């Protein structure tokens, strides 16, 4: 990419888009184009058509999407499939019509089968049934991959798809109904600790910044307690020890394994791919070879159970209450660790550890537990 090229970052307000925007600026790219949702509705094909015709971007990052955790994916199934299909279809098609030099489409590792062989390789796409709770979102993302691949083959475009593992990082979503698992657990344990310590100043400060179901810093104590209980944060009395303790509900057994990638690592990988890798580099060699699965996994190759993640966050925050794993609730795919060796061979790998990433998130939330985080990272590195 040329430093003065027109680069459109779709979804620059989101977790990945904001990280891509930040790193593009740091790398010296000077002509970055962004639009808010009110300025450009990516679901509207007429608005997208007019935008591309007028702006004529050279490069496009498709980081815009409707995303959420297991609750949101399962509850808003129609919204997830419709909005994601429309956003990506509009951008990819009009990128082709307006001769965009290169496009990067961001998907998700939820595209792979529920009981996929591990670690998950790109070639395992469409080899089995998708996990039910995120099926609409996954199908939309699979359509995006195949659309990029098909336009490349028919029209000679240079559109690349990447599949990041579970992401977390700056500007993450802490909404307890729609957030992904890591920020949701982090916030729930933080609120439970404040509740257990009877620290209403912390509770109200958090709710002032991030209201839950319209409950905010000005709501009554009863309203706050009620909404916290709704999302699995509650107070209990121990009869045997005659004391009050708090409890945090975590969906599922806690045994499901997940891989987590720092969003700024992901952004770095995306820019690296746009600068160094083309679709032609991803096509298998040989005569009459079917071209498929040209997307790239992006991950760390390291996994942790949801239970251990919750216990890690509990230790970092110094929370003394209980964790309750509700196995009656869905927990998604049992295990989902990616094989990112294809990208590794092309020269990129992740650098931020889970402990370091959580530490950075806490700093963003003005919570300083750096000593504990450093000790935990040293313990894991020496293990």
N, C-alpha and C positions, 0 to 999 in steps of 0.2 A: 504493500500500500504506500502510495506517495504521501508525504507529510502534509501536502496542501490539498489532497483529494477530498471530495465531498463524501463524508461518512455519516450515514443515517443509523442512529442507534434507536431502534424501536423498543420501548419499554425501559427508558433510562431512569425511571423513578423506582423500579423494582430492585430486588436483591442482586441479581446478576447484571442487569442493565446499568445500574448506578456504579457498580464495580468496573464494568467495561468502560464507561464514560470517564471515570476517574483515571484509569490507567492509560487511556488514549491521550488524555491531556498531559499526563506525566511523561509520556513518550514523545511528546512534541507534535502531535497531530493538531492542526490549527483550524480545520474547517469541519467541525463536528455539528451535525444537525440533529436536533431533538424536538419533540412535540409532546405537549401534555394531552391527556385524554379529551379535554374540552377543545383543544386546538385541532386535534385529528382523531376521529373515531375510527380505529383500525377495523372495526366490524363492518363499517359502511364502505362498500366497494366504490361508490361514487367519490367519496371524500379521498380514499386512498388513490384512486385513479388521477384525480386532480392534483394531489400532492406530488406524485411521482412525475407527472407531466410537467409540472412547474419547476420542481427542485432538481430533477435529474441527478440523483445521487450516484456516485461511482461504486461505493461499497455499502453493504447493508448487514447489520447485526439484528437478527430477529430474536430479541430477548423478551418481547411482549407476549404475555399469555395470561390466562386465568388460572391461577394456581392455588393450592391449599392442601391441608392435611387430610387424613383419612375421614374425618367427620364431614368436612366440606365436600370432598370428592363424592362421597356416598349420598349426601343430602341434596346436592345441586347438580345432579347427573346431566340433565338437559342443558343447563347453563355451561357446564364444562365442555361438553362435546360441541355445542353450537358455537360458542364464542371462540374457542381455540381453532376450530376448523375455518371459521370466517377470517380471523386475524391472519393466520399463516397463509391461507389461500390468496387473500387479497395482496399481501406483501410479495409473496413468491411470484405470482402471475404478473404483477405490474413491474417487478424487478426485471423479469424477462422482456416485457414489452418495451421497457425503457433502457434496455441494454446495460444493466448494472454489471460491472466487471466481475464482482464476486459477492456472494451472499453466504452468511453463516446462520444456520437454523438451529436453535437450541431445543432439544427434546428432553427426555428423562429416561432413566433406566427402568421406570415402571412399564415400559413398552414390552419388556421381556416376559416370558411365561412365568406363572406363579411357581411352578415346581421345576424351574430351569436348572440345568447342570451348572456346576460352580467350579471355578469362578466364571462369570457370565461373559462369553465372547460375543462379538458382533454377529457372528454367523448363527447364533441361537434365536435370532428374531423370527417370530411366526412359526416356532416349532412346538407350541403348546398353548394351553388355555391361559388367558390373562387373569390376574387377580381381580375378583369381582368388584371390590369397593372403588377401584380407580379405573375400571374398564373404559368408561366414556373418554376420560382424559387420555388414556394410553392409546386408544384407537385414533383419536385426533392427531396425536404425535406421530404415530406410525404413518398416517396419511401424509403428514408433512415430510417425513423421510422419503417416502415413495414419490412424492411430488417433486422434490429436489432431484432425486435420482432420475426420474422420468424426463424432466425438462433438460437435464444434462445430456441424456442419451438422444433425445429427439431434436433439441435445439442447440446443443453445444454450449450451454451455459456452464458456469463454474460455481455451482451451489453445493455447499458442504453441510452435512448434518452432524451435530455432536450430541452425545447422550451423557450428561453429567449425572453422577450419583447424588445422594441426598446432600443438598446445599444448606449452608448456614453462614451468617456473617453480618456485616454492617447493614443497617436499615432493614433488618429482618422483620417479619410479621409476627407480632406477639399477641394477636387476637386469638383468644382461647377457643373460638369456634372454627377459625379458618387456618390457623398456623400449622406449620409442620412440627414434627415431634420434638426436635431439640429445643427450639425457642419456647414451645409450649411447656415442656417439662421445666425448663429453666425459670420461666415466669411463675409457674404454679408453686414451685418449691420456694422461690423468693417470697411470694405472698404468704405461703403457709408459715414460713419462719417469722415474718412480721406479725402474723396473727397469733402464733404461739407466744411470742414475746410481748403481746399486747401493745405493739408499736403502731398505733393508729395514724401517726404522722407519716410513716412509711407507706402504709396502706393507702391513705388518701392522696399522697404524692403520686404514687403509681397510677391510681385510678384517675387522677387529674390529667395525667399525660396519655393514658390509654384506657378510656372507659370500657366497661364490660356490660353489654346489653343496656346501655344508657345510664348505668350506675357509675357515678363519678365521685370526685372529692367532696361534693356538697351533699351527697346522698346520706341518709340516716345510717346509723350502725346496723340496724336490722336489715335494711336493703342491701348493704354491703355483705353481711354475713350470708344472706339468702343467695346472692348471685355467686359468691365464692363456693357455697355448697353445691350449687347447680353444676359447677365445673370441677367438682371433686376436691375442693379444699375445705376442710371442716375441722371443728373442734370436738373432742370427745373427753369424757371423764373416766379415768381408771378407778374402778371401785376398790380394787385390791390395794392400790398405792395411794388412793385418795388424791389424785392430781389430774390436771387437765393437760391433754396433749393434742397436737394437731396431726392431721392425716392428709396425704395427697394421693388421689386415685390416679393410677396410670392404666390406660386401656391395654388389654391383652395380658398374657401370662408374664411378659418381660423377657421371654426366651427368644423372641424374634431378633435376628442379627441384622445390623445395618452398617453401612459404610458412609462416612461423612466427609465432605469436601468443603474447605473454606472458600467462600464466594470469590475472594480476590485471587485465589489460586485458579479458580475456574476462569475468571476474566483474563488472567495472564495466558492461560491455555488457548482461549478463543482468539486473542490477538496474535499469539504465536502461529496458530493455524492459518489465520488470514494473511500473515506475512510470509509464511514459508511453505504451505501445503496447498496443492490444487487437487481438483477432482481426478485429474489424470494420474496422480500419484496413488489413488485408492482403487484403481481399476485392476482386477486380476489379469495376469498375462496369459497368453495362449490363444489359439484359434477357437472360434465358436464357443467362447466361455460366457456363461450367463453373468451379467453384471448385476449384482445385488449385494446388500449389506455393506455398502460403502461408507456408512456412518462410522464415527469414532467414539468409543467410550472415553470418558474422562473421570478418573477416580484416583484413590490412594492405594487400593488393594488391601486396606486394613479394615477390619470390622469389629464391632462391639455390640453386645446384646443391649436391648432397650433397658433391661433391668440394671446392667452394669453402668449404662449411661446415666440413669437416674441416680444410682448410688454415687457415681463420680460427681455429678452436680451437687448432690446432697453434701458430700464431703467438702467440696470447694466452697459452698455457701455456709458451711457450719450449721446445717439444719439438724436438729435433734429429734424431730417428729418421725412419724411412720410413713412408709410407702406401701400403698395397697394396690396390688396388681389384680385388676378385675378381668379374669379370664372369660367372663361372659360377654365382654366387648370385643369387637373385631381388632385384629392386630396386623392385618395385611399379610404380605408374602413372608413365609418363615425365615428366609435367608436371601440376601441380595448383595453379594460382593462382586464387583466387576473385574474383568481382565482388561487392563488398559495398556497391555504390552505393545499394541500396534502404535499408539501415540508415543509411548516410551521410546520405541525404536526410532521414531521420527524426531526425537530430541527434546521432549518435554516431560517433566515429572512434578508432582506436587511437593510443597516444602513446609506447609504449616501443619503442625500436629494438632490433635483434637484438644489437648489441654491448653495449648497456646491460643487456639481459636476461641475457646470458651472464655479465656482470660480477656481477650480483646472485646468480646461481646459484653462482658461485665463492665469493662471500662466505659463502653458506650452508654451503659445504663448507670454509670457513676457508682459502681460497686467494686471496691478494691480488695481482692483476695489474692494478690500476686504471689505472696510467699507460699501459700498452700498450692497454687497452680504450679509453681516452679518445682516444689518438692515432688508433686505427683508426676510431673513430666520426667524428672530425674529417675524416679522409681521405675517408670515404664521403660525408659531408655536402657536402664541397667538390667532389666528383667530378661 
